[in-house]
């Protein structure tokens, strides 16, 4: 399987879908917005973008299966499966805040082998394939080399529907407020991961994540030399709902803070 060629074709597809997203920015009326669950919004834009991506990916990899956010196609298991988020940062999009993205991950027999995050507003295509390195618009990228948490700029996602671990989260947040260069919350986990991969952020953590939030970005971080784990330091980050991603130099200290904060949960 030529992952490089598949990735190139999928990046072009993401660029085409990004043009549609930019075209619809500011055109969605209140009556066209649905609330799927608490604070989880969707509109025709998400669904149309997903349908475009699914159709295009089926042409690139015939016979593939899908795991998608908006269920525009039946979600099934398969040896070759795309994990698709057509608009990561829907709330930002609907409020016209300029951080939202397309996230694509490709699994082969359950292993992630390709990831794409397309940040729509700046036309930045982050992508990687297994053992092929990580790239931003054709340029090789690597995670940062900042050696300690106090020197690091971190990213996170605030709990917005699952509040069971709020106190643990706030404990971790309090520590990072006092022992880092700062914390940012952009509203797109896929973008946060892409920014870790290229060194704009040094680390990212969040819980209550879905596979389509992180499948694209996590592989890019790994191929850029970074570390991705769950809150236990293990590998159940795709379906386990929690993730840390960072450069290798701060990974151990980063994990220690999270484990200390979440130990009673």
CORQUI-V996899 format. One record per backbone hydrogen bond with DSSP energy under -1.0 kcal/mol. CO is the residue of the C=O (numbers start at 1). NH is the residue of the N-H. If there is no record, write none. Layout:
CO/NH
CO/NH
This chain:
1/3
2/6
3/7
4/8
5/9
6/10
7/11
8/12
9/13
10/14
11/15
12/16
13/17
14/18
15/19
16/20
17/21
18/22
19/23
20/24
24/27
29/32
30/33
34/42
37/40
40/36
42/34
43/47
44/48
45/49
46/50
47/51
48/52
49/53
50/54
51/55
52/56
53/57
54/58
55/59
56/60
57/61
61/64
65/82
66/76
67/84
79/109
80/65
81/107
82/67
83/105
84/69
85/103
88/101
89/93
90/94
91/95
92/97
93/96
97/99
100/120
101/88
102/118
103/85
104/116
105/83
106/113
106/114
107/81
108/111
111/108
113/130
114/106
115/128
116/104
117/126
118/102
119/124
124/119
125/137
126/117
127/135
128/115
129/132
134/141
135/127
136/139
139/136
149/152
152/181
153/202
153/203
154/184
155/205
163/166
165/169
166/170
167/171
168/172
169/173
170/174
171/175
172/176
173/177
174/178
175/179
182/154
184/156
188/192
189/193
190/194
191/195
192/196
193/197
194/198
195/200
195/201
196/199
202/247
203/155
204/245
206/243
210/213
211/215
214/218
216/220
217/221
218/222
219/223
220/224
221/226
222/225
224/143
227/246
229/244
230/233
234/230
235/237
241/208
241/209
243/206
244/229
245/204
246/227
250/254
251/255
252/256
253/257
254/258
255/259
256/260
257/261
258/262
262/265
